[in-house]
Amino acid sequence: MVDLSIRIGKLWLRNPTMLASGILGDKASLLERAYRAGAGAVVTKSFTREPREGYVTPIIVGVPCGFINAVGLANPGKDGLRSILEKIKGKFPVIVSIAGATAEEFVELAIIAEEHGARGVELNLSCPHAEKRGLEIGADPRTVEKIVSEVKSVVRIPVFVKLGISDNMIESCVRAENAGADGLVLINTIKAMKIDIWIKKPILSNKFGGLSGPAIHPIAVRTIYEAYEQVDIPIIGVGGIISWEDAVEFLLAGASAVQLGSAIAWKGYGIFKEIIDGIKYYLKANGFSSVNDIIGLAHN
Ligand SMILES: Cc1cc2nc3c(=O)[nH]c(=O)nc-3n(C[C@H](O)[C@H](O)[C@H](O)COP(=O)(O)O)c2cc1C
């Protein structure tokens, strides 16, 4: 028997896999399906205070090693957030992802999430295609610190901070920790573009989007490894996992849990079981009794 359960701050999970934000939209039934498929927890898509329609199509394009998307944070706003959480009624662990332009917006949404049974909030400070509501915030360590400390002062559920690639990324990780964050979520998609050579224009209506999938996995591994050496709070790894070996690599680099995103488009919900079984197999084959035994082992 190997133990797959993990604890991230006050959050206990039956195993270290989670559904990544945005992948299955904002339907309670789809989030529940991911949980039933084996996920230890699910993360909602990012909610903003006011509803957002997002960008016009095309909003996603496939590239050889992943996808580039520019959904534009489409979501039904705070009323939609209340209604999805009322449907879930705390039946399974849901972490609510929230996005905004000001600390006040994050605070208001975090309070709604807590009041309606969310087990944690994930502050999306890293969307590469949402003007003033994404990477600009995460790339400014002082703003990261302000938002995190204001949210921490109003909720008791764990607060996770999702960051993306920027020159200040490690400083932002450290500031988030100083402000009381319970964990980091690394990484979001990376700003990218695809051009249709016959039309001679960018394919996405927003021109730029965020690259996800296997193309970003080695970048995520490097980021998790570097952050693990600078902070003591748990790290949740996300970016390009499509096999259990990819997930184990994140754990060895220092992640306490992993999130699955684009892989669901390729492999369906069965990816959760595939990864959980693979981690179990790896632990047994190497003589470990708990998944906690391998977190950060690549640093030894
Ligand atoms: C279609 C799509 C929508 C996404 N929406 C969100 C979102 O609302 N909030 C967020 O923090 N990340 C969002 N992401 C980023 C993912 O949560 C994840 O960080 C990223 O896709 C990298 O993981 P992956 O390579 O496993 O997909 C989205 C990704 C995709 C592909």
Ligand as a Chemical Component Dictionary entry (heavy atoms), coordinates in Angstrom:
data_LIG
# 
_chem_comp.id                   LIG 
_chem_comp.type                 NON-POLYMER 
_chem_comp.pdbx_formal_charge   0 
_chem_comp.three_letter_code    LIG 
# 
loop_
_chem_comp_atom.comp_id 
_chem_comp_atom.atom_id 
_chem_comp_atom.alt_atom_id 
_chem_comp_atom.type_symbol 
_chem_comp_atom.charge 
_chem_comp_atom.model_Cartn_x 
_chem_comp_atom.model_Cartn_y 
_chem_comp_atom.model_Cartn_z 
_chem_comp_atom.pdbx_ordinal 
LIG C1  C1  C 0 -8.712 26.846 -22.882 1  
LIG C2  C2  C 0 -7.933 27.236 -21.652 2  
LIG C3  C3  C 0 -8.513 28.093 -20.721 3  
LIG C4  C4  C 0 -7.807 28.457 -19.561 4  
LIG N1  N1  N 0 -8.396 29.278 -18.650 5  
LIG C5  C5  C 0 -7.726 29.608 -17.500 6  
LIG C6  C6  C 0 -8.346 30.420 -16.515 7  
LIG O1  O1  O 0 -9.527 30.815 -16.620 8  
LIG N2  N2  N 0 -7.608 30.732 -15.413 9  
LIG C7  C7  C 0 -6.313 30.285 -15.215 10 
LIG O2  O2  O 0 -5.697 30.588 -14.190 11 
LIG N3  N3  N 0 -5.726 29.504 -16.141 12 
LIG C8  C8  C 0 -6.393 29.151 -17.263 13 
LIG N4  N4  N 0 -5.795 28.339 -18.188 14 
LIG C9  C9  C 0 -4.410 27.874 -17.943 15 
LIG C10 C10 C 0 -4.400 26.479 -17.322 16 
LIG O3  O3  O 0 -5.035 26.451 -16.065 17 
LIG C11 C11 C 0 -2.949 25.975 -17.180 18 
LIG O4  O4  O 0 -2.221 26.838 -16.320 19 
LIG C12 C12 C 0 -2.225 25.916 -18.513 20 
LIG O5  O5  O 0 -3.093 25.453 -19.541 21 
LIG C13 C13 C 0 -0.987 25.021 -18.464 22 
LIG O6  O6  O 0 -1.343 23.697 -18.166 23 
LIG P1  P1  P 0 -1.522 22.554 -19.301 24 
LIG O7  O7  O 0 -0.314 22.617 -20.176 25 
LIG O8  O8  O 0 -1.654 21.282 -18.511 26 
LIG O9  O9  O 0 -2.780 22.900 -20.054 27 
LIG C14 C14 C 0 -6.486 27.952 -19.349 28 
LIG C15 C15 C 0 -5.915 27.088 -20.286 29 
LIG C16 C16 C 0 -6.616 26.723 -21.425 30 
LIG C17 C17 C 0 -5.970 25.771 -22.417 31 
# 
loop_
_chem_comp_bond.comp_id 
_chem_comp_bond.atom_id_1 
_chem_comp_bond.atom_id_2 
_chem_comp_bond.value_order 
_chem_comp_bond.pdbx_ordinal 
LIG C1  C2  SING 1  
LIG C2  C3  SING 2  
LIG C2  C16 DOUB 3  
LIG C3  C4  DOUB 4  
LIG C4  N1  SING 5  
LIG C4  C14 SING 6  
LIG N1  C5  DOUB 7  
LIG C5  C6  SING 8  
LIG C5  C8  SING 9  
LIG C6  O1  DOUB 10 
LIG C6  N2  SING 11 
LIG N2  C7  SING 12 
LIG C7  O2  DOUB 13 
LIG C7  N3  SING 14 
LIG N3  C8  DOUB 15 
LIG C8  N4  SING 16 
LIG N4  C9  SING 17 
LIG N4  C14 SING 18 
LIG C9  C10 SING 19 
LIG C10 O3  SING 20 
LIG C10 C11 SING 21 
LIG C11 O4  SING 22 
LIG C11 C12 SING 23 
LIG C12 O5  SING 24 
LIG C12 C13 SING 25 
LIG C13 O6  SING 26 
LIG O6  P1  SING 27 
LIG P1  O7  DOUB 28 
LIG P1  O8  SING 29 
LIG P1  O9  SING 30 
LIG C14 C15 DOUB 31 
LIG C15 C16 SING 32 
LIG C16 C17 SING 33 
# 
